[in-house]
Amino acid sequence: TATLLEIVDQLCIGIIQATGTTLEEMGGKIAALIAGLTTIQITAPGAAAIIIIFLAFLAITAAAIVWFSLLVRKALILILVVLGPIALAGAGWDVTRGWF
């Protein structure tokens, strides 16, 4: 289980590095985005509202996807903890060796 968790953590780090940025740099990019939205709002109030609504929907969708993936991860870890000893117990018998 610890190995699988480490693999997931390394995959997440790899995805962040593949974007060419770090978590610290993302804060600066978000601040630049907010500054840009402020500029748009001054020149065209309707466009800024549409962009903000779209970004809010995107953030809510991203949060739901993360929550669901963490829920599935937790369920799989619990299943592994419950069924792991049973599969390990079957490793000694030729008929049930496939479980392990």
N, CA, C and O atoms as a GROMACS GRO file, in nm:
protein
  400
    1THR      N    1   0.082  -0.119   0.000
    1THR     CA    2   0.000   0.000   0.000
    1THR      C    3   0.086   0.125   0.000
    1THR      O    4   0.059   0.220  -0.073
    2ALA      N    5   0.190   0.124   0.081
    2ALA     CA    6   0.279   0.241   0.086
    2ALA      C    7   0.349   0.262  -0.048
    2ALA      O    8   0.371   0.376  -0.089
    3THR      N    9   0.383   0.154  -0.115
    3THR     CA   10   0.447   0.166  -0.246
    3THR      C   11   0.351   0.225  -0.348
    3THR      O   12   0.390   0.310  -0.428
    4LEU      N   13   0.227   0.181  -0.346
    4LEU     CA   14   0.128   0.236  -0.438
    4LEU      C   15   0.102   0.384  -0.412
    4LEU      O   16   0.087   0.462  -0.505
    5LEU      N   17   0.097   0.422  -0.285
    5LEU     CA   18   0.079   0.563  -0.251
    5LEU      C   19   0.198   0.646  -0.300
    5LEU      O   20   0.180   0.758  -0.348
    6GLU      N   21   0.317   0.592  -0.287
    6GLU     CA   22   0.437   0.662  -0.334
    6GLU      C   23   0.434   0.676  -0.486
    6GLU      O   24   0.475   0.780  -0.539
    7ILE      N   25   0.386   0.574  -0.555
    7ILE     CA   26   0.376   0.581  -0.700
    7ILE      C   27   0.279   0.691  -0.742
    7ILE      O   28   0.307   0.769  -0.833
    8VAL      N   29   0.164   0.698  -0.675
    8VAL     CA   30   0.066   0.803  -0.706
    8VAL      C   31   0.125   0.941  -0.679
    8VAL      O   32   0.106   1.033  -0.759
    9ASP      N   33   0.195   0.956  -0.567
    9ASP     CA   34   0.256   1.086  -0.536
    9ASP      C   35   0.360   1.125  -0.640
    9ASP      O   36   0.367   1.241  -0.680
   10GLN      N   37   0.441   1.030  -0.684
   10GLN     CA   38   0.542   1.060  -0.786
   10GLN      C   39   0.477   1.093  -0.921
   10GLN      O   40   0.527   1.178  -0.995
   11LEU      N   41   0.366   1.027  -0.953
   11LEU     CA   42   0.295   1.060  -1.076
   11LEU      C   43   0.240   1.203  -1.070
   11LEU      O   44   0.244   1.275  -1.170
   12CYS      N   45   0.188   1.243  -0.954
   12CYS     CA   46   0.137   1.380  -0.939
   12CYS      C   47   0.250   1.481  -0.955
   12CYS      O   48   0.233   1.584  -1.020
   13ILE      N   49   0.365   1.453  -0.896
   13ILE     CA   50   0.480   1.542  -0.910
   13ILE      C   51   0.525   1.548  -1.055
   13ILE      O   52   0.562   1.654  -1.105
   14GLY      N   53   0.521   1.434  -1.124
   14GLY     CA   54   0.558   1.430  -1.265
   14GLY      C   55   0.465   1.512  -1.352
   14GLY      O   56   0.509   1.578  -1.446
   15ILE      N   57   0.335   1.508  -1.321
   15ILE     CA   58   0.239   1.588  -1.397
   15ILE      C   59   0.264   1.736  -1.376
   15ILE      O   60   0.257   1.815  -1.470
   16ILE      N   61   0.293   1.775  -1.252
   16ILE     CA   62   0.322   1.917  -1.225
   16ILE      C   63   0.448   1.959  -1.297
   16ILE      O   64   0.454   2.069  -1.353
   17GLN      N   65   0.550   1.875  -1.297
   17GLN     CA   66   0.675   1.909  -1.365
   17GLN      C   67   0.657   1.910  -1.517
   17GLN      O   68   0.726   1.985  -1.586
   18ALA      N   69   0.566   1.828  -1.570
   18ALA     CA   70   0.542   1.825  -1.714
   18ALA      C   71   0.479   1.955  -1.763
   18ALA      O   72   0.493   1.991  -1.880
   19THR      N   73   0.411   2.025  -1.675
   19THR     CA   74   0.353   2.154  -1.714
   19THR      C   75   0.458   2.262  -1.722
   19THR      O   76   0.432   2.372  -1.772
   20GLY      N   77   0.579   2.233  -1.672
   20GLY     CA   78   0.687   2.332  -1.678
   20GLY      C   79   0.680   2.435  -1.569
   20GLY      O   80   0.735   2.544  -1.584
   21THR      N   81   0.615   2.404  -1.461
   21THR     CA   82   0.601   2.499  -1.351
   21THR      C   83   0.605   2.425  -1.218
   21THR      O   84   0.608   2.302  -1.214
   22THR      N   85   0.605   2.500  -1.111
   22THR     CA   86   0.597   2.443  -0.977
   22THR      C   87   0.471   2.497  -0.910
   22THR      O   88   0.405   2.586  -0.964
   23LEU      N   89   0.439   2.444  -0.794
   23LEU     CA   90   0.321   2.492  -0.724
   23LEU      C   91   0.336   2.638  -0.682
   23LEU      O   92   0.238   2.712  -0.678
   24GLU      N   93   0.459   2.680  -0.652
   24GLU     CA   94   0.482   2.820  -0.612
   24GLU      C   95   0.458   2.915  -0.730
   24GLU      O   96   0.405   3.024  -0.712
   25GLU      N   97   0.498   2.872  -0.850
   25GLU     CA   98   0.480   2.957  -0.968
   25GLU      C   99   0.333   2.968  -1.009
   25GLU      O  100   0.291   3.067  -1.070
   26MET      N  101   0.255   2.866  -0.974
   26MET     CA  102   0.113   2.870  -1.009
   26MET      C  103   0.041   2.984  -0.938
   26MET      O  104  -0.053   3.042  -0.992
   27GLY      N  105   0.083   3.016  -0.816
   27GLY     CA  106   0.023   3.129  -0.744
   27GLY      C  107   0.043   3.260  -0.819
   27GLY      O  108  -0.049   3.341  -0.826
   28GLY      N  109   0.162   3.280  -0.874
   28GLY     CA  110   0.188   3.401  -0.953
   28GLY      C  111   0.104   3.405  -1.079
   28GLY      O  112   0.058   3.512  -1.120
   29LYS      N  113   0.084   3.290  -1.142
   29LYS     CA  114   0.001   3.285  -1.263
   29LYS      C  115  -0.145   3.315  -1.231
   29LYS      O  116  -0.213   3.381  -1.309
   30ILE      N  117  -0.192   3.266  -1.117
   30ILE     CA  118  -0.330   3.295  -1.077
   30ILE      C  119  -0.346   3.444  -1.047
   30ILE      O  120  -0.448   3.503  -1.082
   31ALA      N  121  -0.246   3.503  -0.983
   31ALA     CA  122  -0.252   3.647  -0.956
   31ALA      C  123  -0.254   3.728  -1.086
   31ALA      O  124  -0.326   3.827  -1.096
   32ALA      N  125  -0.176   3.686  -1.185
   32ALA     CA  126  -0.177   3.753  -1.315
   32ALA      C  127  -0.312   3.738  -1.383
   32ALA      O  128  -0.360   3.831  -1.449
   33LEU      N  129  -0.375   3.621  -1.369
   33LEU     CA  130  -0.507   3.599  -1.427
   33LEU      C  131  -0.610   3.691  -1.363
   33LEU      O  132  -0.694   3.749  -1.432
   34ILE      N  133  -0.604   3.705  -1.231
   34ILE     CA  134  -0.698   3.794  -1.161
   34ILE      C  135  -0.676   3.938  -1.204
   34ILE      O  136  -0.773   4.013  -1.223
   35ALA      N  137  -0.550   3.978  -1.218
   35ALA     CA  138  -0.522   4.114  -1.264
   35ALA      C  139  -0.576   4.136  -1.406
   35ALA      O  140  -0.628   4.243  -1.436
   36GLY      N  141  -0.564   4.036  -1.492
   36GLY     CA  142  -0.618   4.046  -1.627
   36GLY      C  143  -0.769   4.055  -1.628
   36GLY      O  144  -0.827   4.129  -1.707
   37LEU      N  145  -0.834   3.978  -1.539
   37LEU     CA  146  -0.980   3.986  -1.531
   37LEU      C  147  -1.027   4.123  -1.483
   37LEU      O  148  -1.131   4.172  -1.526
   38THR      N  149  -0.950   4.185  -1.394
   38THR     CA  150  -0.984   4.319  -1.347
   38THR      C  151  -0.977   4.418  -1.462
   38THR      O  152  -1.062   4.506  -1.474
   39THR      N  153  -0.877   4.405  -1.548
   39THR     CA  154  -0.864   4.493  -1.663
   39THR      C  155  -0.978   4.473  -1.761
   39THR      O  156  -1.031   4.570  -1.815
   40ILE      N  157  -1.018   4.348  -1.784
   40ILE     CA  158  -1.129   4.321  -1.875
   40ILE      C  159  -1.258   4.380  -1.820
   40ILE      O  160  -1.340   4.432  -1.896
   41GLN      N  161  -1.276   4.371  -1.688
   41GLN     CA  162  -1.399   4.419  -1.628
   41GLN      C  163  -1.414   4.570  -1.647
   41GLN      O  164  -1.526   4.619  -1.662
   42ILE      N  165  -1.304   4.643  -1.645
   42ILE     CA  166  -1.312   4.787  -1.662
   42ILE      C  167  -1.353   4.821  -1.805
   42ILE      O  168  -1.434   4.912  -1.825
   43THR      N  169  -1.300   4.750  -1.903
   43THR     CA  170  -1.330   4.782  -2.043
   43THR      C  171  -1.461   4.721  -2.091
   43THR      O  172  -1.535   4.786  -2.166
   44ALA      N  173  -1.491   4.599  -2.052
   44ALA     CA  174  -1.614   4.532  -2.096
   44ALA      C  175  -1.671   4.450  -1.981
   44ALA      O  176  -1.632   4.335  -1.961
   45PRO      N  177  -1.764   4.508  -1.905
   45PRO     CA  178  -1.815   4.440  -1.785
   45PRO      C  179  -1.880   4.305  -1.814
   45PRO      O  180  -1.868   4.213  -1.732
   46GLY      N  181  -1.949   4.289  -1.925
   46GLY     CA  182  -2.018   4.163  -1.954
   46GLY      C  183  -1.921   4.049  -1.982
   46GLY      O  184  -1.946   3.935  -1.943
   47ALA      N  185  -1.810   4.079  -2.049
   47ALA     CA  186  -1.714   3.974  -2.083
   47ALA      C  187  -1.648   3.918  -1.958
   47ALA      O  188  -1.626   3.797  -1.948
   48ALA      N  189  -1.617   4.004  -1.864
   48ALA     CA  190  -1.553   3.958  -1.740
   48ALA      C  191  -1.646   3.866  -1.662
   48ALA      O  192  -1.601   3.766  -1.605
   49ALA      N  193  -1.774   3.897  -1.659
   49ALA     CA  194  -1.869   3.813  -1.586
   49ALA      C  195  -1.876   3.674  -1.647
   49ALA      O  196  -1.881   3.574  -1.576
   50ILE      N  197  -1.878   3.668  -1.779
   50ILE     CA  198  -1.884   3.538  -1.846
   50ILE      C  199  -1.757   3.458  -1.818
   50ILE      O  200  -1.765   3.338  -1.791
   51ILE      N  201  -1.641   3.522  -1.824
   51ILE     CA  202  -1.515   3.453  -1.798
   51ILE      C  203  -1.509   3.405  -1.653
   51ILE      O  204  -1.463   3.294  -1.627
   52ILE      N  205  -1.554   3.488  -1.560
   52ILE     CA  206  -1.552   3.450  -1.418
   52ILE      C  207  -1.646   3.333  -1.393
   52ILE      O  208  -1.612   3.242  -1.317
   53ILE      N  209  -1.764   3.334  -1.454
   53ILE     CA  210  -1.858   3.222  -1.438
   53ILE      C  211  -1.797   3.094  -1.495
   53ILE      O  212  -1.809   2.988  -1.434
   54PHE      N  213  -1.733   3.104  -1.611
   54PHE     CA  214  -1.670   2.987  -1.671
   54PHE      C  215  -1.558   2.934  -1.582
   54PHE      O  216  -1.547   2.813  -1.562
   55LEU      N  217  -1.474   3.022  -1.528
   55LEU     CA  218  -1.365   2.979  -1.441
   55LEU      C  219  -1.418   2.919  -1.311
   55LEU      O  220  -1.361   2.823  -1.258
   56ALA      N  221  -1.527   2.975  -1.259
   56ALA     CA  222  -1.588   2.919  -1.138
   56ALA      C  223  -1.641   2.779  -1.165
   56ALA      O  224  -1.624   2.688  -1.083
   57PHE      N  225  -1.707   2.760  -1.280
   57PHE     CA  226  -1.755   2.627  -1.316
   57PHE      C  227  -1.639   2.530  -1.334
   57PHE      O  228  -1.648   2.414  -1.293
   58LEU      N  229  -1.531   2.577  -1.394
   58LEU     CA  230  -1.413   2.494  -1.412
   58LEU      C  231  -1.353   2.454  -1.277
   58LEU      O  232  -1.312   2.339  -1.259
   59ALA      N  233  -1.347   2.548  -1.182
   59ALA     CA  234  -1.292   2.519  -1.049
   59ALA      C  235  -1.381   2.420  -0.974
   59ALA      O  236  -1.331   2.330  -0.906
   60ILE      N  237  -1.511   2.437  -0.985
   60ILE     CA  238  -1.603   2.346  -0.916
   60ILE      C  239  -1.592   2.206  -0.976
   60ILE      O  240  -1.592   2.107  -0.903
   61THR      N  241  -1.582   2.197  -1.107
   61THR     CA  242  -1.567   2.068  -1.174
   61THR      C  243  -1.436   2.002  -1.134
   61THR      O  244  -1.433   1.881  -1.107
   62ALA      N  245  -1.328   2.079  -1.129
   62ALA     CA  246  -1.198   2.024  -1.089
   62ALA      C  247  -1.203   1.974  -0.945
   62ALA      O  248  -1.148   1.868  -0.915
   63ALA      N  249  -1.266   2.050  -0.857
   63ALA     CA  250  -1.277   2.007  -0.717
   63ALA      C  251  -1.359   1.879  -0.705
   63ALA      O  252  -1.325   1.792  -0.624
   64ALA      N  253  -1.465   1.866  -0.784
   64ALA     CA  254  -1.546   1.744  -0.780
   64ALA      C  255  -1.467   1.624  -0.832
   64ALA      O  256  -1.478   1.514  -0.778
   65ILE      N  257  -1.387   1.644  -0.936
   65ILE     CA  258  -1.306   1.534  -0.989
   65ILE      C  259  -1.202   1.490  -0.888
   65ILE      O  260  -1.181   1.370  -0.868
   66VAL      N  261  -1.137   1.586  -0.822
   66VAL     CA  262  -1.037   1.552  -0.720
   66VAL      C  263  -1.104   1.479  -0.603
   66VAL      O  264  -1.051   1.380  -0.553
   67TRP      N  265  -1.219   1.529  -0.559
   67TRP     CA  266  -1.289   1.466  -0.447
   67TRP      C  267  -1.327   1.323  -0.483
   67TRP      O  268  -1.310   1.233  -0.402
   68PHE      N  269  -1.380   1.302  -0.604
   68PHE     CA  270  -1.421   1.168  -0.645
   68PHE      C  271  -1.300   1.075  -0.656
   68PHE      O  272  -1.309   0.959  -0.616
   69SER      N  273  -1.190   1.124  -0.710
   69SER     CA  274  -1.072   1.038  -0.722
   69SER      C  275  -1.016   1.002  -0.585
   69SER      O  276  -0.971   0.889  -0.565
   70LEU      N  277  -1.020   1.094  -0.491
   70LEU     CA  278  -0.974   1.062  -0.355
   70LEU      C  279  -1.069   0.964  -0.287
   70LEU      O  280  -1.026   0.880  -0.209
   71LEU      N  281  -1.198   0.976  -0.316
   71LEU     CA  282  -1.296   0.882  -0.261
   71LEU      C  283  -1.271   0.741  -0.314
   71LEU      O  284  -1.273   0.645  -0.238
   72VAL      N  285  -1.246   0.730  -0.444
   72VAL     CA  286  -1.217   0.600  -0.504
   72VAL      C  287  -1.086   0.545  -0.448
   72VAL      O  288  -1.076   0.426  -0.418
   73ARG      N  289  -0.987   0.631  -0.434
   73ARG     CA  290  -0.857   0.588  -0.378
   73ARG      C  291  -0.874   0.532  -0.237
   73ARG      O  292  -0.819   0.428  -0.203
   74LYS      N  293  -0.951   0.602  -0.155
   74LYS     CA  294  -0.974   0.556  -0.018
   74LYS      C  295  -1.047   0.421  -0.018
   74LYS      O  296  -1.012   0.332   0.059
   75ALA      N  297  -1.146   0.405  -0.105
   75ALA     CA  298  -1.220   0.279  -0.112
   75ALA      C  299  -1.128   0.165  -0.155
   75ALA      O  300  -1.135   0.055  -0.100
   76LEU      N  301  -1.041   0.192  -0.253
   76LEU     CA  302  -0.950   0.088  -0.297
   76LEU      C  303  -0.848   0.050  -0.190
   76LEU      O  304  -0.811  -0.067  -0.177
   77ILE      N  305  -0.803   0.148  -0.113
   77ILE     CA  306  -0.711   0.118  -0.004
   77ILE      C  307  -0.780   0.031   0.102
   77ILE      O  308  -0.721  -0.064   0.154
   78LEU      N  309  -0.906   0.064   0.134
   78LEU     CA  310  -0.979  -0.016   0.233
   78LEU      C  311  -1.002  -0.158   0.182
   78LEU      O  312  -0.993  -0.254   0.258
   79ILE      N  313  -1.033  -0.172   0.053
   79ILE     CA  314  -1.051  -0.306  -0.003
   79ILE      C  315  -0.920  -0.384   0.003
   79ILE      O  316  -0.920  -0.503   0.036
   80LEU      N  317  -0.809  -0.318  -0.028
   80LEU     CA  318  -0.679  -0.384  -0.022
   80LEU      C  319  -0.646  -0.428   0.121
   80LEU      O  320  -0.593  -0.537   0.141
   81VAL      N  321  -0.677  -0.345   0.218
   81VAL     CA  322  -0.648  -0.380   0.358
   81VAL      C  323  -0.734  -0.498   0.403
   81VAL      O  324  -0.688  -0.583   0.479
   82VAL      N  325  -0.859  -0.502   0.358
   82VAL     CA  326  -0.948  -0.610   0.400
   82VAL      C  327  -0.914  -0.741   0.327
   82VAL      O  328  -0.908  -0.846   0.390
   83LEU      N  329  -0.893  -0.736   0.197
   83LEU     CA  330  -0.874  -0.857   0.119
   83LEU      C  331  -0.728  -0.901   0.110
   83LEU      O  332  -0.701  -1.013   0.068
   84GLY      N  333  -0.636  -0.815   0.146
   84GLY     CA  334  -0.494  -0.850   0.140
   84GLY      C  335  -0.456  -0.972   0.223
   84GLY      O  336  -0.390  -1.062   0.172
   85PRO      N  337  -0.497  -0.977   0.349
   85PRO     CA  338  -0.463  -1.096   0.428
   85PRO      C  339  -0.525  -1.225   0.374
   85PRO      O  340  -0.464  -1.332   0.384
   86ILE      N  341  -0.644  -1.216   0.318
   86ILE     CA  342  -0.707  -1.335   0.261
   86ILE      C  343  -0.626  -1.384   0.141
   86ILE      O  344  -0.601  -1.504   0.127
   87ALA      N  345  -0.586  -1.291   0.055
   87ALA     CA  346  -0.505  -1.330  -0.062
   87ALA      C  347  -0.370  -1.383  -0.017
   87ALA      O  348  -0.318  -1.478  -0.076
   88LEU      N  349  -0.312  -1.324   0.086
   88LEU     CA  350  -0.183  -1.370   0.137
   88LEU      C  351  -0.196  -1.510   0.197
   88LEU      O  352  -0.106  -1.593   0.184
   89ALA      N  353  -0.309  -1.535   0.262
   89ALA     CA  354  -0.330  -1.668   0.320
   89ALA      C  355  -0.345  -1.773   0.209
   89ALA      O  356  -0.309  -1.890   0.230
   90GLY      N  357  -0.396  -1.734   0.094
   90GLY     CA  358  -0.412  -1.828  -0.015
   90GLY      C  359  -0.285  -1.853  -0.093
   90GLY      O  360  -0.284  -1.938  -0.182
   91ALA      N  361  -0.176  -1.782  -0.062
   91ALA     CA  362  -0.052  -1.796  -0.137
   91ALA      C  363   0.015  -1.931  -0.112
   91ALA      O  364   0.097  -1.974  -0.192
   92GLY      N  365  -0.018  -1.998  -0.004
   92GLY     CA  366   0.047  -2.124   0.028
   92GLY      C  367  -0.014  -2.246  -0.038
   92GLY      O  368   0.047  -2.353  -0.036
   93TRP      N  369  -0.131  -2.235  -0.097
   93TRP     CA  370  -0.200  -2.348  -0.156
   93TRP      C  371  -0.200  -2.332  -0.307
   93TRP      O  372  -0.225  -2.223  -0.357
   94ASP      N  373  -0.172  -2.438  -0.381
   94ASP     CA  374  -0.162  -2.429  -0.527
   94ASP      C  375  -0.291  -2.383  -0.593
   94ASP      O  376  -0.287  -2.309  -0.692
   95VAL      N  377  -0.404  -2.424  -0.540
   95VAL     CA  378  -0.534  -2.388  -0.600
   95VAL      C  379  -0.561  -2.239  -0.588
   95VAL      O  380  -0.614  -2.178  -0.680
   96THR      N  381  -0.524  -2.179  -0.472
   96THR     CA  382  -0.555  -2.039  -0.448
   96THR      C  383  -0.434  -1.948  -0.468
   96THR      O  384  -0.439  -1.830  -0.432
   97ARG      N  385  -0.326  -1.998  -0.525
   97ARG     CA  386  -0.208  -1.917  -0.546
   97ARG      C  387  -0.236  -1.800  -0.641
   97ARG      O  388  -0.170  -1.696  -0.633
   98GLY      N  389  -0.331  -1.815  -0.731
   98GLY     CA  390  -0.367  -1.709  -0.825
   98GLY      C  391  -0.426  -1.587  -0.755
   98GLY      O  392  -0.417  -1.477  -0.810
   99TRP      N  393  -0.484  -1.602  -0.637
   99TRP     CA  394  -0.537  -1.489  -0.563
   99TRP      C  395  -0.427  -1.392  -0.527
   99TRP      O  396  -0.445  -1.271  -0.531
  100PHE      N  397  -0.312  -1.450  -0.490
  100PHE     CA  398  -0.201  -1.366  -0.444
  100PHE      C  399  -0.131  -1.305  -0.564
  100PHE      O  400  -0.035  -1.231  -0.548
   0.00000   0.00000   0.00000
